[in-house]
Amino acid sequence: MKELRNVVVGVVVIVIAVNVLTGNTAGIASFVIGLLADVTKSLQTVLIAVALPALLLGGLIYLSPWHRDLAIRLMSGAVVVLAAAVVGPLLLHWLQAQLTAYGTRFFGAAK
């Protein structure tokens, strides 16, 4: 299994190196950002479904004076997950639109 992982990592590194050396960094960035945008859109529902009950549970635990530290940690983690779930897809779609509009000029390849 380790050998297969090493082969996959090696192929990915070779593909990235060839694309960078040929000046196709905009294509790589566009592909990666598009892939991440699709993944974050798919995971948005799951992240919200996990974060909201954690936020509610943290609020209930906060009522106990002995467990307030745990409640604050739980609620702050839930707020970070909610922010990532809501803002993440928007930011990635905006970045993908900017790369589409500017293309290789975004990386300074074409003048």
Backbone bond lengths (Angstrom), bond angles and torsions (degrees), N, CA, C in turn:
res aa  C-N    CA-C-N  psi(-1)  N-CA   C-N-CA  omega(-1)  CA-C   N-CA-C  phi
1 M - - - 1.444 - - 1.532 110.94 -
2 K 1.333 115.23 -36.24 1.457 119.15 178.71 1.521 111.60 -65.98
3 E 1.327 115.68 -36.16 1.452 119.67 -179.78 1.526 110.62 -65.84
4 L 1.327 116.20 -41.13 1.459 120.20 179.02 1.526 111.15 -63.50
5 R 1.318 115.92 -41.25 1.459 119.63 177.43 1.523 111.08 -62.94
6 N 1.314 116.67 -41.50 1.464 120.52 178.57 1.526 111.70 -64.90
7 V 1.323 117.43 -37.00 1.461 120.90 178.13 1.529 110.26 -66.72
8 V 1.335 116.72 -44.06 1.461 120.43 179.78 1.522 110.57 -63.58
9 V 1.319 117.45 -44.73 1.471 120.79 178.50 1.516 110.43 -62.98
10 G 1.328 117.88 -40.44 1.453 121.16 178.24 1.511 112.94 -63.28
11 V 1.328 117.31 -41.78 1.464 121.11 178.56 1.523 110.43 -65.13
12 V 1.332 116.67 -42.78 1.467 120.29 178.94 1.523 110.87 -62.51
13 V 1.317 117.63 -42.77 1.464 121.17 179.45 1.522 110.38 -64.24
14 I 1.331 117.51 -41.20 1.466 120.52 179.18 1.528 110.79 -64.34
15 V 1.324 117.63 -43.88 1.469 121.31 179.48 1.521 110.94 -62.64
16 I 1.323 116.92 -43.85 1.474 120.09 179.16 1.526 110.34 -65.24
17 A 1.332 117.52 -42.27 1.463 120.33 -179.84 1.529 111.48 -63.19
18 V 1.332 117.45 -42.34 1.459 120.53 179.50 1.523 110.29 -65.10
19 N 1.322 117.26 -42.40 1.462 119.90 179.79 1.525 112.25 -66.73
20 V 1.314 117.12 -36.88 1.461 119.45 177.85 1.520 110.81 -68.70
21 L 1.322 116.43 -41.25 1.464 119.92 -179.11 1.526 112.33 -68.87
22 T 1.334 117.84 -28.68 1.463 120.18 178.20 1.523 112.14 -87.98
23 G 1.312 118.14 -0.68 1.462 121.48 176.39 1.513 114.48 84.64
24 N 1.305 117.64 23.92 1.466 121.16 -178.49 1.531 111.21 -101.93
25 T 1.319 117.35 40.62 1.464 119.98 -178.66 1.523 111.79 -68.94
26 A 1.320 117.68 -30.79 1.468 119.69 178.35 1.518 110.77 -66.89
27 G 1.315 117.04 -37.22 1.461 120.41 177.37 1.513 111.82 -65.29
28 I 1.318 115.99 -41.48 1.467 120.19 178.43 1.519 109.85 -64.02
29 A 1.327 116.15 -47.65 1.465 119.87 -178.30 1.519 111.18 -63.11
30 S 1.315 117.63 -41.19 1.464 121.36 179.06 1.521 110.93 -63.65
31 F 1.328 116.89 -42.20 1.459 120.31 178.54 1.522 111.58 -64.24
32 V 1.326 117.21 -46.34 1.465 121.05 -178.29 1.521 110.76 -65.15
33 I 1.319 117.32 -42.60 1.459 120.00 -179.24 1.525 110.79 -67.74
34 G 1.329 117.29 -39.73 1.463 119.87 176.04 1.514 112.24 -62.60
35 L 1.334 116.46 -41.14 1.459 121.02 177.86 1.525 110.93 -63.89
36 L 1.334 116.75 -45.71 1.458 120.19 178.85 1.525 112.18 -64.87
37 A 1.330 117.70 -35.63 1.460 120.66 178.11 1.519 111.05 -64.59
38 D 1.329 117.04 -40.91 1.465 119.81 177.49 1.520 111.96 -66.64
39 V 1.321 116.63 -39.87 1.466 120.15 179.90 1.528 110.59 -66.65
40 T 1.323 117.52 -43.82 1.461 119.31 -179.31 1.521 111.56 -67.76
41 K 1.317 117.88 -34.07 1.467 120.31 177.16 1.523 110.05 -66.49
42 S 1.333 116.77 -38.29 1.461 120.53 178.84 1.525 111.86 -70.12
43 L 1.316 116.82 -36.79 1.471 120.19 -177.48 1.530 113.33 -85.64
44 Q 1.316 117.82 -7.32 1.465 120.47 -176.52 1.525 111.56 -59.16
45 T 1.308 118.11 -44.86 1.459 121.36 -179.35 1.522 111.31 -64.15
46 V 1.318 116.56 -41.56 1.461 120.39 -179.84 1.521 110.72 -66.08
47 L 1.332 117.03 -43.35 1.467 120.38 -179.76 1.528 111.43 -62.73
48 I 1.323 116.43 -42.34 1.465 119.28 179.40 1.526 110.55 -67.96
49 A 1.337 116.51 -38.96 1.471 120.16 179.67 1.522 112.24 -65.79
50 V 1.310 117.93 -26.33 1.465 120.95 177.70 1.529 111.10 -88.04
51 A 1.331 117.85 -37.38 1.465 121.09 -173.38 1.526 112.84 -74.62
52 L 1.312 117.78 -38.06 1.469 118.64 -177.63 1.529 113.36 -64.30
53 P 1.345 120.12 -46.36 1.472 118.02 175.10 1.530 112.82 -63.95
54 A 1.336 117.18 -34.01 1.468 119.39 177.58 1.521 110.48 -65.39
55 L 1.332 116.84 -38.27 1.463 120.45 177.35 1.525 110.94 -65.51
56 L 1.323 117.05 -42.01 1.467 121.18 177.76 1.522 110.97 -65.16
57 L 1.319 116.86 -43.20 1.461 120.51 178.79 1.524 110.76 -64.12
58 G 1.316 117.12 -39.58 1.469 120.16 176.78 1.515 111.78 -62.78
59 G 1.333 116.62 -38.04 1.461 119.85 176.88 1.517 112.36 -65.27
60 L 1.321 116.06 -37.64 1.467 119.38 178.03 1.526 111.36 -70.75
61 I 1.319 117.13 -39.04 1.468 120.13 178.75 1.525 110.78 -68.27
62 Y 1.334 116.88 -29.68 1.468 120.55 -179.37 1.522 112.10 -63.07
63 L 1.319 117.76 -22.06 1.468 120.77 178.78 1.517 112.15 -65.10
64 S 1.320 117.06 -26.71 1.457 121.31 177.92 1.524 109.39 -82.27
65 P 1.330 117.89 124.21 1.472 119.08 -178.76 1.533 113.22 -67.82
66 W 1.319 118.61 -19.10 1.457 121.00 -177.97 1.532 112.43 -85.53
67 H 1.321 116.92 -16.89 1.459 120.05 -174.62 1.531 112.76 -118.49
68 R 1.300 116.99 22.70 1.468 119.53 -176.69 1.523 112.66 -66.53
69 D 1.310 118.12 -34.54 1.464 120.40 178.84 1.531 110.50 -63.25
70 L 1.316 116.52 -44.55 1.463 120.74 177.10 1.526 110.82 -62.79
71 A 1.311 117.29 -41.00 1.468 121.23 -179.25 1.527 111.29 -65.04
72 I 1.317 116.63 -40.66 1.468 119.86 179.61 1.522 110.08 -65.33
73 R 1.322 117.55 -41.27 1.462 120.55 177.45 1.526 111.26 -62.98
74 L 1.314 116.35 -42.99 1.458 120.84 -179.64 1.528 111.93 -65.80
75 M 1.317 116.37 -43.45 1.466 119.86 -179.59 1.531 111.57 -69.81
76 S 1.328 117.64 -38.92 1.464 118.71 179.37 1.530 110.86 -67.08
77 G 1.320 117.96 -38.02 1.458 120.35 175.36 1.519 112.05 -63.72
78 A 1.328 116.63 -39.90 1.463 120.64 179.04 1.522 111.23 -66.60
79 V 1.323 117.18 -38.10 1.470 120.30 178.54 1.527 110.78 -66.77
80 V 1.319 117.44 -39.19 1.467 120.64 177.84 1.524 110.25 -64.97
81 V 1.320 117.83 -42.07 1.465 121.14 178.75 1.524 110.41 -65.10
82 L 1.337 118.00 -41.09 1.465 120.84 177.27 1.525 111.38 -63.16
83 A 1.316 116.61 -42.67 1.467 119.74 178.94 1.521 110.95 -63.55
84 A 1.323 117.27 -42.12 1.466 120.22 178.58 1.523 111.25 -66.06
85 A 1.325 117.00 -36.15 1.466 120.38 -179.28 1.521 111.83 -70.54
86 V 1.318 117.46 -32.88 1.460 120.16 -177.23 1.528 111.48 -88.20
87 V 1.317 117.33 -44.45 1.460 121.10 -174.38 1.533 112.47 -84.63
88 G 1.322 117.98 -29.57 1.459 121.90 -176.33 1.521 114.76 -55.46
89 P 1.339 118.83 -55.66 1.471 118.66 179.52 1.527 113.37 -62.49
90 L 1.317 116.79 -37.04 1.468 119.25 178.91 1.525 111.36 -63.30
91 L 1.318 116.64 -44.68 1.457 120.97 -179.81 1.525 111.54 -64.96
92 L 1.328 116.85 -42.19 1.459 119.31 -179.49 1.524 112.13 -69.00
93 H 1.332 118.42 -37.64 1.467 120.06 176.90 1.530 110.58 -67.02
94 W 1.322 117.67 -37.58 1.460 120.41 176.51 1.529 110.39 -63.54
95 L 1.332 116.29 -45.07 1.457 119.94 -179.78 1.524 111.42 -64.46
96 Q 1.334 117.07 -37.91 1.462 120.07 177.20 1.529 110.83 -64.96
97 A 1.319 117.91 -38.92 1.462 120.91 177.52 1.525 110.92 -66.02
98 Q 1.332 117.60 -37.84 1.455 120.42 178.08 1.521 111.15 -66.17
99 L 1.335 116.93 -40.50 1.461 119.61 177.73 1.521 111.34 -66.59
100 T 1.319 117.17 -35.79 1.463 119.95 177.50 1.523 110.55 -66.91
101 A 1.331 116.40 -39.60 1.468 120.00 -177.72 1.530 111.45 -71.45
102 Y 1.320 117.57 -41.86 1.459 120.41 -174.78 1.514 113.43 -94.98
103 G 1.317 117.88 -25.73 1.462 121.65 178.21 1.507 112.26 62.24
104 T 1.327 116.21 -132.37 1.462 120.46 -176.16 1.523 111.88 -74.04
105 R 1.330 117.72 -18.34 1.472 119.31 178.63 1.519 111.22 -64.78
106 F 1.330 116.19 -22.70 1.466 120.49 178.26 1.527 110.80 -61.24
107 F 1.348 115.82 -32.05 1.459 120.92 -179.92 1.518 112.33 -99.91
108 G 1.300 118.26 0.92 1.444 121.74 177.63 1.508 114.64 80.87
109 A 1.342 118.36 15.92 1.462 120.78 -177.88 1.527 111.51 -77.35
110 A 1.325 116.91 -43.34 1.466 120.23 -178.34 1.521 109.13 -108.97
111 K 1.305 116.81 142.97 1.460 120.42 -178.47 1.502 110.07 -104.32
